[in-house]
Amino acid sequence: MMTAEYEIIRTFDAPRELVYEAWTEPRRFSCWFGPRIFTTPADRIVLDARPGGIWQATMVGEEGFEMTLNGVYREVTASERLVFTTGDPDNPGDGPASTVTVTLTEQGGATVMRFHQHGVNTDQGHAEQARAGWSEFFDRMAEHLAGSRPDPARDRARTGAGRSHS
C-alpha cells in the first residue's frame, strides 16, 4: 500500500469562526468546494460535523456529470480543528482514501489554516494532483470569505453615514 502526504498553509483575511463556518455550513461550503468548472449545490451537501458524523458533497459538472466525495469526521473542535476522512483509510479496498486535518489559528484578525492530507493507496503524483485541486478550492474559499466579510467603508458609502457636511 502506497502512502503520500502533503500540507497547504493559507492565511485568510477573515475571523477564525467564519473560516470554520466555510468548512461546516452547507451554504458556505457550496461557495468554494470543488473546481471552478463544477457547482456543489448546498442541497447536495451533508456536513454532520461531530465525531462519527458523515460529510458528503456532490459536485455537478456540465451535461449532468456528477462526482460525490464523502467521509467521516474523526475529531471536531469548534472553530479550531477538523479531522475527517475521504473514503475509508482503515479499509480502502482498491481506491484511494485519506485523512485530512484542518487546524485554524487566529493571527491578528486573520486566520491561518493548516491543511494536512495523508493518503493511502495513492502515490506522490496523485498527491500532487490533489494538492493542486485543494489549492484551487482554497482560492475560491478566499474569494468567498472576502465577499462575506463586513466592509465598513462600503457600508458607510451605501448608507451615507460618516460623510462630512462641511
N, C-alpha and C positions, 0 to 999 in steps of 0.2 A: 504494500500500500504506500503510495507516494504522498508526501505532505508538502505543503508550501504555506508561507505566511508573509504578511506584509502589514505595514502601518501607514495610515494617512493622518496627518495632523493639519487641521484647518482652524483658523480663527474667524469667528463670525461676529459682525458688529451688531450684536443682539444680546439681550439678557439670557442667562442660562435657562430660565423657565421657558422662554419662547423656543429655544433650540430643542429642549426636551419635548415640548408640545409638537414640534415638527416631526419628531420620531414617534409620538404616541397618539396623536389625534388624526383620525382618517381624513378630515377635510384639509388639514395642513400637509399630511403625508402625501396626499394625492397631487399636491402642487409641485413636488420635486422628485418623487421616487420614480425612477425609470429613465431611459434615454429620451432625448428631446423628440424623437420620431414616434414615441408612444404616448398615450394618455393612460393614467391609472385612476379610473373613476372612484370617488370616495365610497360609493355604494358597493364596490367590488373589493373593499379593504376590510380586514378584521385585525384589530390591534388590541388583544386582551393582555395588556402589559402588567402581568403579575407572574411570579414563578409558576411554571407549568402551563401558563396561558399560551394560546397559539397566536401567531401572526400569519396573515396571508394577504397577498396583493396580486391582483390580476392586471397586467399591462395589456393594453389593446392597441394594435397597430393597424396599418392600412388593410383594407379588404377583410376586416374581421379577424386578422391573426391575433391570437391571444397567447400569453405566457403567464403562468401563475408561479409565484415563488412563495414559499412558506417555511415555517419552522416553529420552534417553541422557545419561549422566554425561560432562561435559567435563573437570572438574577435581575431584580428591578429595584433600584434605589431612586426615588423620585428626584428629578432634576439633576442627578449626578451620574448614574451608571445604568447601562443596559447590557445584559449578556443574553444573546439569543443564537439559535441555530438556524442554518439554512439547510434543508434536507435533514437527515438524521446521522450526525457524525458517529454515533455509537453503533449504528447498524446501517452503513451507507449502501450496502449492496454493491452495484457496479457504478452508481452515479457519484458525482462529486458532492460533497457535503462540507459544511464548515461551521465554526463557532466564531461569532462576531462579538467583540467587546467595545462598547462606546462609553467613553468617560468624558464628562463635561466639567470644566473648571472655569470659574468666573475670574476674569482678569481685567480690572479697570473698566467695567461696564461692557466689556466684550466677553465672548465665550470661546475658550479653546476646547476643541473637540479632538480627542484621540480615538481613532477608529482602527482597531486591530482585527484582522481576519486570519484565522488558522484553518486551512482546508485539508481535507483528506480525500484520497482518490483524485488528486489533482497534481499537476506539475507546475514548474515555475512559469512556463509560457501561459498556462491558463490563469495563474495567479496575476500575471501582468495584465492580461485582458480584464480580469475582474477589477484590478486596481484602477485601470483606465475608465471602466464603467462607473465605479463609485465616484471617481473624481468628477465626472460629468454630472452625476446626481448631486454632488455637493456644490458644484457651480450653480445648479438650479436651486438648491436649498438656500444658498447665499442670496440669490435674486428674490426668492420668496420672503426670506427674513427681512431684507431691505424694504420690501413693499409692505411688510407687516408692522414695521417699527414706527411709532408716532414721530412725526416731523413737526416740531413746534413752529418753525418758520413757515412751513406750508399751511399749517392750521391757522396761524395768525393772519396770513395773507387771505385765506378763504373767508375768515370771519370779519376781517377788517380791524381786529383787535391789535393793539400795540402800535398803531400808526400815530405819529405825532401830528398834531394840528397846530402848526405854528403860523 
